[in-house]
Amino acid sequence: MRRSSQRFLTAVLVIGLTACGDDDDPTGPGDIIPTNGTMSATIDGNAWTAIQIAGVNNGGVVAISGSDAAPLAVGFGFVGQAPGTYTIGPTSAANASVIDNLTTTWTANSFQGSGTITVSALTATGASGTFSYTAPLTSTTGTPATRVVTNGTFNVTF
């Protein structure tokens, strides 16, 4: 179950993050209009705010992602049906990523990196809480070697 949940979360994150285009005008055909909530964080010491947010709760498998105009995308997922703290690390089904310009990826999961997702509210229609994690580079090239995400907050409607 844990391995299939991780695959599902990864697929949802990739779809959600790549669906966020880099068009400055969010009104064109196929663009996502930023009406699904709010998401912000500090990435490597720099403030970041999502302009496009997506989230899904599929029977307790939750994935949330956001992208700015750059596009720099942040996403995370966990398996849970109640508020609480979900740890990213060994033996955990939670994971998180940073994707820069749809080409360079840093990932924290059960094999590398670490972090927490603290969910203060979780329903069939939305979630809110905080997140922070350290994610090593998983692309074949890119810098820096690690991305540090702190002060993350989210409030998303599914």
N, C-alpha and C positions, 0 to 999 in steps of 0.2 A: 504494500500500500504506500509506503513512504516514497519509494522510487517512482511509482506512477504519479503520485501527487506532485513530486518535484518536476517531473516532465510536464505535467499539466500547467503548473505555475510558470515554468520557463516559457512554455508556448504562449500562455496568456500575456506574460510580460513582453515578449518579443512582438506579438501582434499589437498589443496596446501601445508600445513605445514606437514601433515603426509606423503605426497609423498616424502618428503626430507629424504632420508635414512641416516644412520650413517656410511656408508661405506667410508673409506678414499680414495678408488680408484673409481672416478666417471666415469669409463668406462665399468662397468659390465652391464649385461642385466637388464633393468628396471631402471637403475640409471638416474637421471636428470643431464645433463651436464650444467654447469653454464654459459650459453651463453645468458641469458635473461636480463642482465643488472648488476647494482650495487646497494648495499644496505648496510648501516652502521648506527650505533647509539652508544650511551653510555647507558648502562643498569646498574643501581645502581652504577654509578661511574666508570664502567669498559668498555673499548672499545670493541665493537662487530662488526664483519664484516661477512656478509653472503657469503657463497660459492655457494649456490644454490638459485636462485631467480625465482619466478613464478608470473605472473600477468594476469588478465583477465579484459576486459571491455565489458560487455554484455549489450549493449543499455544504457549506463550510470550508470550501477551498476558495480563499480570498486573494485577489491580485489587484494592486493599485499602482497606477503609473501616472507620471506627469512629464510634460516637456515644455521648454521655453522656446523662444524663436531661433536660437542658435543653430540647430537644435541640440540641446543638452538634456537628456532624459534621465529620470530617476524612477525606479520601480521596485516593488517588493511584493512578496507573497507569503502566505502562511496558511496552515490548516487549523481551523478553530471555529467554534460556534458561539463563543462568549467573549466578553471583554477579558483582558489579561495581558500578560507580557509573554511574547513569543521570542525565543532566543534563536539567533542565527549562529550556527556552529555545529560541531560534531553531533551526530544522531538527531539533528533537527530537520524538519521538513520546511522550515522557513528559509527564504533566500532574498537577496536584494542585488540590484545592479545600478550602475551608472553607464550610460551610453552616450558617447560624444560624436555628434555629426553622423550618426547611424553606422559608424565604422569601427570605433574603438570601444571595447567593453571591459568593465571592471565588475567582478562578481564576488559576492560573499554568499557562501552556502555551507552545506555539511562537510565539504572538503577543504575549504579555505576561507579566510576572512572571519569576521565576527560582528555581532551587533545585536540590537534588540528592536522589536516593534511592540510598542505598548498601545493597546487598543482600549480606549475609554468607553466607546459605544460601538456596538455591532448589531445590526438588524438585517432583515432580508432586503431592506431598501437603502442602507448606507452604513458608513463607518467613520469614526474619527479617532485621533490619537496622535502619538509621537513616534519618531524613529531615529535611529542613529546606527551607523555601521562603518566598518573599514573593509574595503573591497580591493583585492589584488587585481592587477591587469590580467585579463584572460584572452585578449587578442594576441595575435602573433607579433604585432608591433604596436608601439604607442608609448606615450609618457603621460603622467608619471607612473611609477611602478605600482602605486597604491592611491586610491581616492578615499578621503575621509569625509563622511557625511555626518554632520551633527545638527542639533537644534531642529530636526525635521518635524513638521506638523502636517496633518492631513485631515480633511473633512470632505468626504466624497459621497455622492449619491450613486447607487447602482442602477 
